[in-house]
Amino acid sequence: MGMCAPRDVRCPEVGDDGRRWRAHRGRIEPHGQGLPGQQATWGACFPGALPRRSEDAWGHSVPAWVRRLLLGNAMVPPTMSKRDKLQDSELVVAARALDAELARFESQAEQLEKAPLQSEKHLERASAMLQGLADLDEQLRGRVTALVGAISKVRDRQQAQAEAIHLRAQELQRRTEVFKDLLVRYGALGQNAGELNVQMQQFAQQRQAAKTPEENAALAGTFQALQERMSLVADEAHSLAQAAEEQAFLDVARQADSLRQQLLSARNKMSLLQKSFGGGAAS
């Protein structure tokens, strides 16, 4: 069912025919023109009553805002089929069955308490009610047994879930420790790379300042030490990348491998400077 038009809602919009329209007390009517006492009512609260043609009783076209008011909010909630409905759990079914059986038992017990016992017919009727209560009591025991069984199954499920949660918590703790160790190694690797970067900048400045063959020969030792340090740090990055990949921490593995590639690239570029020392530095 669509939403009714708001009471006394006035809209300044103008229809296609140039007339003003308004929504008044659940109906749509033209305002300002038309015959006195005549109204164009189409059941604003029931969009299905709207005619197919978009015209009022005078043949004028209905403004778009009127049609949106009537049909735009007609949102019907989808109906659920029997197949789509959620099935009650065994525990809920058992509890409802026991509750219904107990209600029947209490009702018949109350009737027995109020039943007259002043004639043979009364006594026979009370005896029959007593027998019925005995049968209901037996059924109640069955319902209680079913409920206890359902509760036992729920308890078993809860215990199984608790055990799974406990195992997952242990796994989470273990994985957290592994990740912390990887981050510590990556932090040390980044620190070493930062120190190398500073040393490379210092070496470049010294290289530019060297003017004599003696000064260039003195830089050869520094160059060799930088090359060896770069190789060591690159090997550390490779080892970290492998360890992170084995533990399925692929983001750490990618970052470590990226740092390794940068170190190798820098080392290869520095190897080109060996020509400045006449081959005095090893690769």
Secondary structure, 3 states (H helix, E strand, C coil): CCCCCCCCEEEEEECCCCCEEEEECCEEEEECCCCCCCCCCCCCCCHHHCCCCCECCCCCECCHHHHHHHHHCCCCCCCCCCCCCCCCCHHHHHHHHHHHHHHHHHHHHHHHHHCCCCCHHHHHHHHHHHHHHHHHHHHHHHHHHHHHHHHHHHHHHHHHHHHHHHHHHHHHHHHHHHHHHHHHHHHHHHHHHHHHHHHHHHHHHHHHHCCCHHHHHHHHHHHHHHHHHHHHHHHHHHHHHHHHHHCCCHHHHHHHHHHHHHHHHHHHHHHHHHHHHCCCCCC
